[in-house]
Amino acid sequence: MPGHKRVAVMSPQTRLAHSRRRLRGRWRVPKLDPAGADRAAELYKAQRRLAVAPLVLLFVGMLGLPLLFAAFPSLDDIRLLGIPVSWLALAVLPYPALTLLSFWHLHRAEQAEDTPR
């Protein structure tokens, strides 16, 4: 959106907030106007709802690999560069999968943020 400015929201428990508290006195959490508070609550619920699918895929992937290895023990016999394919799958596959899941979830969360009310 033209003219749309993103605002970083930080927790008052961050290290920066703690250091500022010592320097400037008491930290005060900014108060939102009623419309902003409603929008923040709505956005929080939407992003929690959107997090369910990536979490389910994460658990299916993490629990699915051992089940796959148990179902197909012959994967231990197949070797690539002298290393069993099951070991390679366990050591290599989760990281790109986690990266893709995180980018997918981030994209969906940002879309929820940018959706007008």
ABEGO torsion letter per residue (X at the ends): XBGBBBBBBBBAABAAAAAAAAAAEBBBBBBBBAAAAAAAAAAAAAAAAAAAAAAAAAAAAAAAAAAAAAABAAAAABBBGGBBAAAAAAAAAAAAAAAAAAAAAAAAAAAAAABBX
